[in-house]
Structure formats: structure tokens, C-alpha cells
Amino acid sequence: MSPGPGFEALSGVKPTERPDAVCEREEVPSFRGYAPPKGRKKGSDERDKQLKKLEQSAKKLELLMSEMKHESANRTSLFGGMMQTFSSPVVMGDDYMMQPKGHGTSTKPVQKNLRWNCDFETADRICNFNRKAAEESGYYETTGFLEEAAKLREDEQMDFYDSNSGRVLFTAPKGRSLAKFLDESKHHGWPSFRDQEVNWTNVRVLGDGEAVSVHGTHLGHCFKDPAGGHRYCINLVSVAGHPPASTGSVLVKGLK
């Protein structure tokens, strides 16, 4: 059988001497923008799609975290301080607790018949549509709060309930006299609680010092006390709720 044309001309040439023997190595394309060649198996195509989706998700997450960091920095400036961590026994929370819900930061308005004749409109605005404002200094003195407190014996305490959920947030006085609790509150202009008087099951402190309930109620602010511990400056309208029916209606109790 006769070889094809041109065979004789190439038969005496060594492979290394052939003009077309040198072949540059093809560069492997990078992942970004890489389109798999036709004819690949279906499984490979699916993996490429999944990797691309993961890459897109990572970019979105990175952008979201960047935006949240920027918003947090802006919000911190409103309170004039840096985000911080408070020492024990404070239980720290995060800003997700105060994200918009069905009614401002809560799921519903404050209770209609608040204790001490606290004003419903003021309470609802402070509790659910506010992150930094407060009732007027001394507001609690214009309500029936002091009249009820005056009826307490020295061995009794008063519970303070979330104006939204009715969950107990503070119990005072604890570890001090009623007179000292009332004196400190008068000095600052708002009910002022101490570490031992906080129910940490239902209360959290955010990094800027905002005190909130786990149900989304703005309460007031937490401050580090130079003498030790913390002071919680709380709006009376935020803690003027009634307890849920299942917990009974006892608002005053004896010391243990």
C-alpha cells in the first residue's frame, strides 16, 4: 500500500526537528469568567453552577456585613460613645432585638391601662418608636408611682413589668433601702435600678448602653458607675405594665 503524499519528505526528519513539534503549553483559565467546554459531563456543569452561586452569596454577605458595620458606626455616634461590652452581671444583646416588627420595635402597642396612670401615647412612642429619647425628667413624680411606693413596708419590694409584654423586668429595692432607691431616682430624674434589681431573663443591654427588653421594648440606658457596678436609668412608661393573667396580679411582695 502506497503511503500518502508527503510521507517521503518527512520520513527522514526526526521528531525534534519537525517545524511543528514545538507546542506551547495552553494556559489553564482562571475560575472567574470560566466557561466549561462543550461536551463536559452534566455533573461537572452542576458543580460549576453551585460554585458560582456560592461565590455570589459570599459577595452579598460581605456587602451586607459592610453595610451593617457602617450603620452601627453611624448609630453609635448618636449616643456619643463607642460600642462596648459591659461586665457581669450584665447580659449583652444585639441590635436584631430592636429590628422593626408588627408595631415599631414590638409586635403590638403597649397595654391600654398602664399602672400609675402613665400616659398611653407617651408610653407607646417611647417604648416602640424610639431608640434614644426619654420621657421628661421627673415625669414619674407626676404619676401615682410615689403614692404607691409610699405604702411599701421596709421589707417589701415592687415589681416593674414590661409595658408591652407584661413580663417582669425589675424588682426593687434589693440590697438597699426603699429610701435609697427613691433618693437615687430623684437625683437622676428617672427610676434608677442597680444590677441586683434587674431580671436578666427579660432584659438586655446593647453595645451603646441602650437597655431593652427581649420583646423589643426600649427601656432606657445602662451606665457604668465609677463606684462599681451599673446604674439603669429607666423610663417609668416602659415598665408600667401589668403582669400576664397567668402570673397573677400581685405587684408587691415581701423580701425573701
NULUM-468422 format. One line per 8 residues: number of its first residue (from 0); their letters; for each residue y, z, x of N, C-alpha, C. Coordinates in pm, 1 decimal. Example, Ala and Ser with C-alpha at 12.3 -4.5 7.8 and 13.67 -1.06 7.14 Angstrom:
2
0> AS> -569.0,780.0,1319.0,-450.0,780.0,1230.0,-330.0,780.0,1320.0  -225.0,708.0,1285.0,-106.0,714.0,1367.0,3.0,787.0,1290.0
//
This chain:
256
0> MSPGPGFE> -119.7,0.0,84.9,0.0,0.0,0.0,123.7,0.0,87.7  218.3,-85.9,56.8,335.0,-100.5,144.0,436.6,6.5,112.0  488.3,77.8,215.8,591.5,179.5,191.7,715.9,115.6,135.5  796.8,196.7,75.8,918.1,145.8,13.7,1017.1,95.7,116.8  1116.1,19.9,73.5,1216.4,-33.9,164.0,1293.3,75.4,234.2  1316.0,54.1,363.6,1391.1,151.3,442.0,1306.3,254.9,507.7  1176.6,256.9,477.8,1088.0,358.5,537.1,1082.4,343.9,686.8  1071.4,217.0,732.8,1058.5,194.5,876.6,1183.6,242.1,949.7
8> ALSGVKPT> 1296.2,222.4,890.7,1420.5,259.9,959.2,1432.0,409.3,978.2  1367.7,485.1,891.1,1379.5,630.4,900.8,1261.2,697.2,965.5  1153.4,620.3,985.2,1030.5,681.4,1035.1,1044.8,736.1,1174.9  1136.6,677.7,1253.7,1149.7,725.8,1391.0,1255.2,832.1,1408.3  1315.4,873.3,1302.0,1421.5,974.3,1309.7,1363.3,1111.9,1278.3  1392.5,1207.6,1370.3,1345.9,1344.0,1348.5,1428.3,1408.5,1236.2  1367.0,1498.0,1164.9,1437.1,1560.6,1051.8,1573.1,1619.5,1089.8  1579.4,1678.3,1212.2,1704.8,1741.8,1252.3,1811.9,1641.2,1286.8
16> ERPDAVCE> 1770.9,1514.0,1310.0,1867.3,1411.4,1346.8,1914.7,1331.9,1226.8  1856.0,1355.3,1110.3,1894.7,1278.6,992.5,2036.3,1316.8,951.2  2117.8,1219.9,920.3,2257.0,1248.8,886.7,2272.9,1336.4,763.4  2173.3,1335.2,677.8,2186.0,1416.7,555.5,2104.9,1545.6,561.9  2060.7,1581.9,685.9,1975.7,1700.3,699.9,2055.3,1828.9,690.8  2184.4,1821.1,726.8,2266.6,1942.2,724.5,2317.6,1964.8,583.0  2288.5,2081.4,530.4,2329.0,2111.9,391.7,2397.0,2248.7,388.3  2522.0,2250.6,345.9,2592.6,2378.8,337.5,2533.4,2464.3,227.1
24> REEVPSFR> 2532.8,2594.3,252.1,2476.5,2686.9,153.1,2572.1,2699.6,34.7  2518.5,2684.2,-82.9,2601.8,2693.1,-202.3,2639.7,2838.3,-228.5  2769.9,2861.6,-248.9,2816.5,2997.9,-274.0,2773.3,3043.0,-413.8  2734.8,3171.4,-419.7,2693.5,3226.5,-548.3,2817.2,3266.5,-625.5  2834.9,3218.2,-745.7,2956.1,3250.9,-820.6,2961.6,3400.1,-853.3  3085.3,3456.2,-860.4,3102.1,3597.0,-894.3,3073.8,3617.0,-1043.1  3063.1,3744.6,-1083.3,3029.4,3774.3,-1223.0,3139.0,3728.4,-1317.7  3266.5,3756.3,-1280.0,3377.8,3721.8,-1366.8,3386.1,3570.2,-1385.1
32> GYAPPKGR> 3387.7,3527.0,-1506.3,3400.7,3385.7,-1536.7,3274.8,3305.0,-1513.3  3165.8,3373.4,-1485.4,3041.9,3302.7,-1453.6,2974.2,3255.1,-1580.8  2948.4,3126.3,-1586.3,2874.7,3068.7,-1699.4,2734.7,3033.6,-1652.3  2631.9,3093.2,-1707.3,2495.6,3066.3,-1662.4,2459.3,2919.4,-1682.7  2386.1,2862.0,-1589.2,2348.2,2721.2,-1600.1,2259.6,2696.1,-1721.7  2262.3,2573.0,-1766.7,2180.9,2535.9,-1880.8,2033.2,2547.9,-1846.5  1956.9,2577.5,-1944.5,1812.8,2584.7,-1921.9,1764.0,2723.5,-1886.1  1857.6,2823.7,-1879.4,1812.8,2959.5,-1848.5,1738.1,3017.4,-1967.1
40> KKGSDERD> 1660.6,3117.9,-1939.2,1581.7,3180.3,-2044.1,1673.8,3256.2,-2138.6  1627.6,3268.4,-2261.5,1705.9,3335.4,-2363.0,1736.6,3479.6,-2326.1  1643.9,3548.4,-2261.9,1663.4,3687.9,-2223.1,1778.1,3703.1,-2125.1  1791.2,3609.5,-2034.1,1898.9,3614.5,-1936.3,2033.7,3597.0,-2003.8  2040.8,3506.2,-2099.1,2164.4,3485.1,-2172.8,2205.9,3611.1,-2248.7  2109.0,3678.6,-2308.2,2138.7,3800.5,-2383.1,2191.0,3909.6,-2291.6  2131.3,3919.5,-2169.8,2178.5,4020.8,-2074.9,2321.3,3992.6,-2032.5  2353.3,3865.2,-2011.1,2489.9,3828.8,-1973.7,2588.3,3866.5,-2083.9
48> KQLKKLEQ> 2549.8,3844.3,-2208.2,2636.6,3879.5,-2320.1,2658.4,4030.2,-2326.9  2551.7,4106.6,-2304.8,2562.1,4251.7,-2309.8,2652.0,4304.3,-2198.1  2637.4,4246.6,-2078.2,2721.4,4287.7,-1966.2,2868.5,4256.5,-1993.3  2893.1,4143.7,-2054.1,3030.0,4104.9,-2085.2,3090.4,4200.0,-2188.6  3010.1,4238.2,-2288.6,3057.7,4332.1,-2389.4,3087.7,4468.2,-2327.7  3000.7,4512.4,-2234.7,3022.8,4640.0,-2167.9,3150.7,4638.1,-2086.3  3174.9,4527.2,-2020.2,3296.0,4512.9,-1939.9,3420.1,4518.7,-2029.5  3414.2,4452.6,-2143.8,3526.8,4453.7,-2237.1,3549.6,4594.5,-2293.3
56> SAKKLELL> 3441.1,4665.2,-2324.4,3452.2,4801.4,-2376.6,3514.3,4894.2,-2273.0  3473.8,4876.6,-2146.8,3528.3,4959.7,-2039.0,3678.8,4938.0,-2024.6  3721.4,4812.3,-2037.9,3864.5,4782.2,-2027.4,3942.1,4848.1,-2142.2  3886.4,4840.8,-2264.7,3953.0,4900.9,-2379.9,3963.1,5052.7,-2363.6  3855.3,5114.9,-2314.1,3854.8,5259.2,-2294.7,3957.1,5300.0,-2189.4  3963.8,5223.0,-2083.1,4060.5,5251.6,-1976.9,4203.3,5242.2,-2030.3  4229.8,5142.1,-2113.5,4362.4,5125.4,-2172.8,4394.9,5239.7,-2267.6  4296.3,5279.9,-2348.5,4316.5,5389.1,-2442.8,4347.0,5519.4,-2370.3
64> MSEMKHES> 4273.6,5549.1,-2263.8,4294.9,5671.6,-2187.7,4433.1,5671.4,-2123.3  4475.1,5554.3,-2077.6,4607.4,5542.0,-2017.1,4716.0,5570.1,-2119.5  4699.6,5518.3,-2242.7,4797.5,5540.7,-2348.7,4801.5,5688.0,-2389.1  4682.4,5750.4,-2397.2,4677.3,5891.2,-2434.6,4745.3,5978.3,-2329.4  4727.1,5944.2,-2202.7,4789.4,6020.1,-2094.5,4941.0,6007.6,-2102.4  4988.3,5886.5,-2134.5,5131.7,5862.9,-2146.5,5189.6,5941.4,-2264.1  5120.7,5937.5,-2379.9,5167.5,6010.8,-2496.4,5167.3,6160.2,-2470.5  5064.6,6208.9,-2401.2,5056.4,6351.6,-2370.1,5172.6,6394.1,-2282.3
72> ANRTSLFG> 5206.3,6310.2,-2183.8,5317.1,6342.1,-2094.2,5448.4,6346.8,-2170.7  5467.5,6251.5,-2264.1,5589.8,6249.7,-2343.8,5598.9,6372.5,-2433.0  5484.5,6407.4,-2494.0,5483.6,6521.9,-2584.2,5506.7,6651.9,-2508.4  5454.1,6661.9,-2388.6,5474.4,6781.6,-2309.1,5621.8,6804.2,-2282.6  5696.1,6696.6,-2258.9,5837.1,6708.9,-2228.1,5916.1,6769.0,-2344.1  5865.8,6751.1,-2468.5,5933.7,6806.4,-2584.4,5935.4,6958.5,-2579.7  5833.7,7017.8,-2519.1,5824.7,7162.3,-2511.6,5879.3,7215.9,-2379.3  5924.4,7125.2,-2293.0,5987.1,7167.6,-2168.2,5891.5,7230.6,-2069.1
80> GMMQTFSS> 5765.6,7198.9,-2071.6,5671.5,7257.8,-1977.0,5555.5,7166.5,-1949.3  5479.5,7200.1,-1846.2,5362.7,7121.7,-1810.0,5242.2,7170.1,-1888.1  5146.3,7079.6,-1907.4,5021.7,7120.0,-1970.0,4956.1,7225.0,-1881.6  4898.7,7326.7,-1941.5,4843.7,7435.7,-1863.8,4718.3,7492.0,-1929.5  4648.7,7572.5,-1855.4,4531.1,7642.0,-1906.5,4562.4,7790.4,-1912.1  4540.9,7850.1,-2027.1,4567.4,7992.6,-2043.4,4439.7,8070.8,-2010.8  4458.0,8187.8,-1954.4,4343.7,8268.2,-1911.3,4276.3,8336.2,-2029.5  4159.0,8390.6,-2004.4,4081.8,8463.9,-2104.7,4167.4,8578.0,-2160.9
88> PVVMGDDY> 4153.5,8605.4,-2289.3,4051.6,8559.5,-2385.0,4090.7,8434.9,-2464.0  4199.7,8370.1,-2425.6,4245.9,8252.7,-2498.6,4137.0,8145.5,-2502.5  4115.9,8087.3,-2619.6,4023.1,7975.8,-2635.0,4107.1,7849.1,-2647.9  4091.8,7759.7,-2550.4,4172.0,7638.4,-2548.0,4117.7,7535.4,-2647.0  4208.5,7458.1,-2704.8,4172.2,7348.4,-2793.0,4228.7,7219.1,-2738.7  4207.2,7110.2,-2808.1,4265.6,6983.0,-2766.6,4343.1,6921.9,-2882.9  4424.2,6822.2,-2850.1,4516.5,6764.8,-2947.2,4446.7,6694.4,-3063.2  4317.2,6664.3,-3048.8,4245.6,6597.6,-3157.8,4244.3,6683.3,-3283.4
96> MMQPKGHG> 4252.2,6814.4,-3267.2,4254.3,6903.8,-3383.3,4373.9,6876.2,-3473.5  4481.5,6826.8,-3412.6,4605.0,6807.2,-3487.5,4633.8,6660.6,-3518.1  4532.2,6577.7,-3511.6,4549.7,6438.0,-3549.1,4568.4,6427.9,-3700.8  4640.4,6325.5,-3749.4,4664.4,6310.7,-3893.9,4534.7,6311.1,-3974.3  4539.5,6382.5,-4087.7,4424.5,6389.2,-4177.4,4471.4,6349.9,-4317.5  4413.2,6409.5,-4419.5,4449.7,6371.5,-4555.0,4589.0,6414.5,-4596.7  4638.2,6524.8,-4536.7,4769.9,6578.7,-4572.0,4837.0,6628.0,-4444.0  4905.2,6538.6,-4375.4,4961.9,6575.2,-4245.8,4850.0,6604.5,-4147.8
104> TSTKPVQK> 4857.7,6719.4,-4081.0,4753.0,6756.8,-3985.8,4638.1,6832.1,-4051.9  4649.8,6856.2,-4181.3,4544.6,6924.5,-4256.2,4485.1,6829.3,-4358.9  4385.6,6876.1,-4430.0,4321.8,6792.1,-4531.3,4383.2,6811.0,-4669.6  4468.1,6916.3,-4683.9,4526.0,6945.2,-4815.2,4652.1,7028.7,-4796.6  4734.0,7040.7,-4900.4,4854.9,7123.6,-4890.7,4820.5,7271.5,-4875.7  4920.8,7350.3,-4841.4,4899.6,7495.3,-4833.4,4873.4,7549.7,-4973.5  4823.0,7670.7,-4978.9,4794.6,7733.7,-5107.3,4923.8,7749.6,-5188.9  4912.0,7738.1,-5318.2,5028.8,7745.7,-5406.4,5091.1,7885.7,-5412.0
112> NLRWNCDF> 5005.4,7985.7,-5429.8,5054.5,8122.3,-5448.3,5041.1,8201.2,-5318.2  5127.7,8172.5,-5222.4,5119.2,8237.0,-5091.5,5159.5,8384.5,-5099.9  5108.8,8462.4,-5009.9,5140.0,8605.3,-5005.1,5287.0,8627.6,-4970.8  5335.9,8743.5,-5009.1,5471.0,8790.1,-4977.4,5580.0,8697.4,-5032.0  5545.4,8616.4,-5132.5,5641.0,8522.2,-5192.5,5696.8,8422.3,-5092.3  5614.0,8383.2,-4995.5,5657.4,8281.1,-4899.9,5679.0,8148.8,-4971.6  5780.9,8075.9,-4932.4,5817.0,7951.1,-4996.8,5714.8,7841.1,-4968.5  5665.3,7779.1,-5076.8,5561.3,7676.3,-5063.9,5610.1,7556.9,-4982.7
120> ETADRICN> 5729.3,7502.9,-5014.5,5778.9,7383.8,-4946.9,5797.6,7409.0,-4797.3  5854.5,7522.5,-4762.7,5873.7,7557.0,-4621.4,5739.5,7568.9,-4550.7  5647.3,7635.7,-4617.6,5515.0,7656.5,-4558.0,5442.6,7524.3,-4535.0  5445.5,7436.7,-4635.0,5373.7,7309.7,-4622.8,5433.3,7223.9,-4511.2  5564.9,7226.1,-4499.3,5630.4,7147.8,-4393.4,5597.3,7203.3,-4255.6  5605.8,7334.6,-4240.4,5579.9,7397.4,-4110.0,5433.0,7383.4,-4070.4  5344.2,7403.8,-4165.0,5200.4,7404.1,-4135.6,5142.9,7265.3,-4110.7  5187.2,7166.5,-4189.2,5116.5,7038.4,-4192.9,5193.4,6917.0,-4143.9
128> FNRKAAEE> 5324.7,6927.7,-4131.3,5403.9,6812.4,-4089.8,5497.9,6849.0,-3975.6  5446.6,6923.9,-3881.8,5531.7,6979.8,-3778.5,5449.6,7021.2,-3658.2  5505.4,6999.4,-3538.8,5435.4,7040.3,-3417.2,5519.8,7132.8,-3329.4  5648.4,7144.9,-3355.6,5731.8,7226.1,-3266.7,5835.5,7312.9,-3338.5  5871.9,7278.0,-3462.4,5973.7,7355.0,-3533.8,5914.6,7485.4,-3587.6  6003.3,7575.8,-3629.4,5959.6,7705.9,-3681.3,6046.3,7745.4,-3799.3  5994.4,7840.0,-3876.4,6078.2,7898.5,-3980.2,6195.6,7969.0,-3912.1  6299.5,7999.5,-3985.9,6416.3,8064.2,-3926.8,6379.5,8201.7,-3871.2
136> SGYYETTG> 6441.4,8235.3,-3760.5,6418.9,8367.1,-3701.3,6454.1,8475.3,-3803.5  6363.6,8571.5,-3820.1,6386.3,8679.4,-3915.5,6347.5,8645.2,-4057.9  6291.7,8525.1,-4078.7,6253.1,8484.9,-4214.6,6157.8,8586.7,-4276.3  6063.5,8637.9,-4196.4,5962.3,8728.3,-4250.7,6024.9,8852.4,-4311.8  6146.4,8889.7,-4267.7,6212.9,9008.7,-4319.8,6270.4,8986.2,-4458.9  6282.6,8859.4,-4499.5,6336.0,8827.4,-4632.9,6225.3,8818.8,-4737.8  6101.0,8833.7,-4694.7,5986.1,8825.0,-4785.0,5936.6,8965.0,-4820.7  5824.4,8973.2,-4887.6,5767.5,9102.5,-4922.5,5676.8,9158.9,-4814.2
144> FLEEAAKL> 5677.3,9098.1,-4696.2,5586.0,9140.6,-4589.5,5611.5,9284.5,-4545.6  5736.9,9319.2,-4514.4,5766.6,9454.0,-4464.1,5735.7,9561.0,-4568.6  5756.3,9526.1,-4695.8,5726.0,9621.6,-4804.0,5576.7,9652.3,-4807.0  5495.1,9549.1,-4789.3,5350.0,9572.9,-4787.6,5308.1,9647.2,-4662.2  5367.1,9611.0,-4548.4,5331.8,9677.1,-4422.6,5367.2,9825.8,-4426.3  5473.7,9859.7,-4496.2,5517.0,9999.0,-4503.1,5416.0,10086.7,-4576.0  5331.6,10025.4,-4655.7,5231.4,10100.9,-4731.0,5106.3,10131.1,-4648.5  5097.0,10069.8,-4530.7,4978.4,10091.5,-4447.4,4978.1,10231.0,-4387.6
152> REDEQMDF> 4860.1,10291.8,-4384.5,4844.4,10416.0,-4310.0,4826.2,10381.0,-4163.3  4838.4,10477.2,-4078.2,4825.9,10453.1,-3934.2,4685.9,10410.2,-3894.1  4587.3,10436.8,-3980.6,4450.3,10398.8,-3947.7,4409.5,10269.4,-4018.0  4506.2,10193.7,-4069.2,4476.2,10070.2,-4141.4,4528.9,9947.1,-4067.2  4464.6,9834.9,-4097.8,4504.1,9706.7,-4040.3,4529.9,9605.6,-4151.7  4601.0,9501.3,-4118.3,4629.6,9394.8,-4213.9,4573.1,9263.8,-4160.5  4503.4,9188.9,-4245.9,4452.6,9056.7,-4208.8,4555.7,8950.4,-4245.6  4564.4,8846.4,-4161.3,4655.2,8734.7,-4184.6,4570.7,8607.5,-4194.4
160> YDSNSGRV> 4584.0,8536.5,-4307.8,4496.6,8423.8,-4338.0,4569.1,8289.9,-4326.7  4495.3,8189.5,-4283.1,4545.1,8052.6,-4274.0,4599.3,8009.6,-4411.3  4724.6,7963.5,-4413.6,4785.6,7924.0,-4541.0,4720.5,7800.1,-4600.5  4646.5,7725.6,-4518.7,4572.9,7609.6,-4568.7,4430.8,7646.1,-4612.4  4353.2,7695.9,-4517.9,4209.7,7716.8,-4542.2,4174.3,7854.6,-4596.0  4262.1,7952.8,-4574.8,4231.6,8088.6,-4617.5,4145.3,8165.1,-4517.8  4116.9,8105.9,-4402.5,4036.0,8174.9,-4301.5,4120.3,8276.0,-4225.4  4060.0,8389.9,-4190.9,4134.9,8493.9,-4121.8,4167.6,8449.8,-3979.1
168> LFTAPKGR> 4294.3,8462.7,-3941.2,4341.4,8418.6,-3809.4,4381.0,8535.8,-3719.3  4444.4,8636.8,-3777.4,4489.7,8753.4,-3700.7,4461.9,8880.2,-3780.4  4440.0,8988.6,-3707.4,4426.4,9120.4,-3768.6,4509.2,9216.6,-3685.5  4605.1,9282.3,-3749.2,4695.8,9371.4,-3675.3,4726.7,9495.7,-3760.6  4760.6,9605.6,-3692.1,4765.4,9618.8,-3545.6,4629.0,9655.9,-3487.3  4604.4,9613.8,-3365.3,4484.2,9651.4,-3290.9,4526.3,9693.1,-3150.9  4481.6,9809.3,-3109.1,4514.3,9856.8,-2974.7,4657.4,9902.5,-2959.1  4730.3,9915.7,-3068.6,4868.0,9965.4,-3067.7,4901.7,10014.8,-3207.2
176> SLAKFLDE> 5012.6,10080.3,-3219.3,5051.6,10134.5,-3349.9,5117.5,10028.0,-3435.7  5123.5,10055.6,-3564.4,5192.3,9965.8,-3656.7,5339.6,9955.3,-3618.8  5397.3,10066.3,-3577.5,5539.0,10067.2,-3540.5,5565.5,9973.0,-3423.2  5477.4,9973.2,-3323.7,5496.1,9885.5,-3208.2,5480.3,9739.0,-3247.2  5385.1,9711.1,-3336.8,5366.8,9573.3,-3384.4,5493.0,9524.7,-3455.3  5548.1,9607.7,-3542.9,5667.4,9569.7,-3618.4,5790.5,9562.9,-3528.7  5800.2,9652.1,-3432.4,5914.9,9650.9,-3340.2,5916.1,9523.2,-3256.4  5800.1,9484.9,-3205.7,5793.1,9363.4,-3124.2,5824.7,9240.1,-3209.1
184> SKHHGWPS> 5776.7,9239.2,-3332.5,5804.4,9127.5,-3422.1,5954.0,9117.6,-3450.5  6018.1,9229.4,-3471.9,6162.7,9230.7,-3498.5,6240.5,9184.7,-3375.7  6196.2,9226.7,-3259.5,6264.7,9190.3,-3135.1,6264.3,9038.6,-3113.7  6152.8,8972.3,-3147.8,6140.6,8828.9,-3123.7,6180.4,8744.7,-3244.6  6178.8,8802.8,-3363.5,6220.3,8729.2,-3483.0,6106.4,8670.4,-3564.8  5985.2,8682.1,-3516.0,5866.2,8630.3,-3584.4,5752.5,8730.2,-3564.4  5654.7,8734.4,-3655.5,5537.0,8818.5,-3631.7,5477.6,8787.0,-3494.2  5459.6,8889.5,-3413.1,5414.7,8870.0,-3275.0,5284.5,8944.4,-3252.4
192> FRDQEVNW> 5180.2,8867.9,-3225.5,5046.2,8924.6,-3208.1,5006.9,8928.4,-3061.2  4905.6,9007.4,-3034.1,4852.0,9021.9,-2898.7,4708.5,8969.9,-2893.3  4655.9,8956.5,-2771.1,4522.5,8898.0,-2750.9,4415.9,8958.9,-2841.3  4412.4,9091.2,-2846.1,4306.0,9158.8,-2921.6,4320.4,9141.3,-3071.8  4433.1,9088.6,-3117.8,4457.0,9072.6,-3260.8,4426.8,8931.0,-3312.1  4378.6,8843.2,-3221.2,4351.2,8704.4,-3257.2,4203.6,8685.5,-3290.3  4175.4,8613.1,-3397.3,4037.8,8577.3,-3432.9,4009.0,8440.8,-3370.8  3942.8,8441.0,-3255.7,3922.8,8317.2,-3179.8,3820.2,8224.1,-3242.7
200> TNVRVLGD> 3756.8,8266.2,-3347.5,3669.2,8174.1,-3421.2,3752.4,8064.9,-3488.8  3874.4,8101.4,-3530.9,3956.7,8009.9,-3608.6,4088.6,7969.6,-3543.3  4117.9,8022.7,-3426.0,4245.7,7994.4,-3359.2,4221.6,7927.2,-3223.9  4306.8,7832.1,-3191.2,4303.0,7765.4,-3060.6,4444.8,7754.6,-3005.6  4453.2,7743.8,-2873.5,4581.6,7721.8,-2805.7,4572.3,7590.0,-2730.5  4671.2,7503.6,-2748.1,4673.6,7375.7,-2679.4,4743.4,7389.5,-2543.8  4732.7,7285.1,-2463.6,4783.6,7291.7,-2326.7,4931.9,7314.6,-2314.5  5009.5,7284.3,-2417.4,5154.1,7306.5,-2411.9,5193.6,7440.3,-2473.6
208> GEAVSVHG> 5093.0,7521.4,-2511.9,5120.3,7652.7,-2568.2,5120.6,7658.2,-2719.2  5105.7,7542.9,-2787.1,5104.3,7543.5,-2932.6,4979.9,7616.8,-2983.1  5001.3,7710.2,-3074.9,4890.6,7782.2,-3137.4,4859.5,7714.0,-3270.3  4732.8,7682.8,-3293.0,4691.5,7611.4,-3413.2,4563.6,7673.7,-3467.0  4534.8,7643.6,-3593.0,4405.5,7683.5,-3647.8,4309.1,7567.3,-3629.6  4180.9,7595.6,-3632.7,4080.8,7490.5,-3615.7,4080.5,7394.4,-3733.7  4151.8,7427.7,-3840.2,4159.5,7341.2,-3957.8,4284.6,7253.5,-3956.4  4362.4,7258.7,-3847.2,4477.8,7170.5,-3833.7,4610.7,7229.3,-3875.0
216> THLGHCFK> 4619.4,7360.6,-3887.7,4744.6,7426.2,-3926.0,4827.4,7461.2,-3803.1  4954.1,7420.3,-3801.6,5044.3,7464.7,-3695.1,5078.7,7610.5,-3722.3  5059.6,7696.1,-3621.1,5084.2,7839.2,-3638.6,5210.8,7886.3,-3568.4  5229.1,7843.4,-3446.6,5341.7,7889.8,-3365.8,5314.7,7857.6,-3220.1  5345.0,7953.7,-3130.6,5323.3,7928.0,-2987.8,5273.0,8052.8,-2915.7  5200.8,8026.1,-2809.1,5146.4,8131.3,-2723.3,5229.9,8136.7,-2595.5  5262.1,8258.0,-2551.6,5340.9,8276.7,-2429.4,5269.4,8373.4,-2336.3  5274.8,8343.9,-2208.7,5220.5,8437.4,-2110.1,5319.8,8551.5,-2093.6
224> DPAGGHRY> 5268.8,8672.2,-2101.7,5354.2,8790.1,-2089.4,5356.9,8835.5,-1943.8  5474.7,8852.3,-1884.7,5483.9,8897.5,-1745.3,5412.1,9030.0,-1721.3  5403.7,9110.3,-1826.7,5337.7,9240.5,-1813.7,5186.1,9229.1,-1824.1  5137.5,9109.6,-1856.1,4993.3,9088.3,-1869.9,4954.9,9044.6,-2009.1  4853.0,8961.8,-2017.5,4807.4,8913.3,-2146.9,4898.7,8806.0,-2203.7  4890.6,8789.8,-2333.8,4967.0,8685.8,-2402.6,5028.9,8739.6,-2530.2  5136.5,8674.1,-2570.2,5202.0,8705.7,-2697.5,5200.2,8579.9,-2782.5  5168.2,8597.1,-2910.3,5157.4,8485.3,-3003.3,5268.6,8498.4,-3106.7
232> CINLVSVA> 5368.3,8410.8,-3094.2,5483.5,8410.8,-3183.8,5450.2,8318.0,-3300.3  5425.6,8374.3,-3418.1,5364.7,8300.1,-3529.1,5455.5,8297.4,-3652.2  5460.8,8182.2,-3717.1,5534.7,8169.5,-3842.5,5461.7,8246.0,-3953.4  5534.7,8328.5,-4026.3,5470.5,8402.0,-4134.3,5416.5,8306.1,-4240.3  5487.0,8194.2,-4265.4,5441.8,8100.0,-4368.5,5310.3,8032.6,-4331.5  5272.5,8039.8,-4203.0,5146.1,7978.9,-4158.7,5027.4,8071.3,-4177.9  5055.0,8201.1,-4195.9,4946.0,8298.8,-4206.6,4957.4,8380.3,-4335.4  5011.2,8317.6,-4439.3,5034.0,8387.3,-4566.0,4933.6,8348.0,-4673.5
240> GHPPASTG> 4819.8,8294.3,-4631.8,4720.4,8250.5,-4728.5,4638.3,8365.2,-4786.0  4562.1,8332.3,-4887.3,4465.7,8425.5,-4945.3,4327.0,8386.8,-4895.1  4238.9,8483.9,-4877.8,4103.9,8451.4,-4830.0,4026.3,8372.4,-4934.0  3928.3,8292.2,-4890.5,3844.0,8219.1,-4986.4,3776.8,8318.1,-5081.3  3747.1,8274.1,-5200.4,3686.8,8362.1,-5301.3,3558.9,8425.9,-5251.4  3485.3,8353.1,-5164.5,3355.4,8403.5,-5117.8,3369.1,8523.3,-5025.4  3491.3,8542.6,-4968.8,3509.5,8654.3,-4875.7,3569.4,8778.0,-4942.5  3597.2,8767.8,-5072.6,3656.7,8880.4,-5141.3,3808.1,8876.5,-5129.0
248> SVLVKGLK> 3876.0,8980.8,-5176.4,4021.3,8981.9,-5178.2,4081.0,9101.4,-5104.9  4003.7,9168.6,-5023.3,4054.2,9285.2,-4950.9,4141.8,9238.2,-4835.4  4269.9,9273.3,-4837.7,4363.2,9229.0,-4734.8,4394.4,9339.6,-4635.1  4370.1,9463.6,-4670.9,4398.8,9576.2,-4584.6,4267.6,9653.7,-4564.4  4244.0,9692.8,-4440.0,4120.6,9764.8,-4413.2,4143.5,9872.2,-4309.6  4054.8,9971.1,-4305.9,4065.8,10078.8,-4210.4,4020.2,10038.4,-4072.8  4071.4,10107.4,-3972.3,4027.9,10084.0,-3834.7,3884.1,10129.0,-3817.6  3811.5,10059.2,-3732.3,3673.9,10098.0,-3704.7,3670.5,10197.3,-3590.8
//
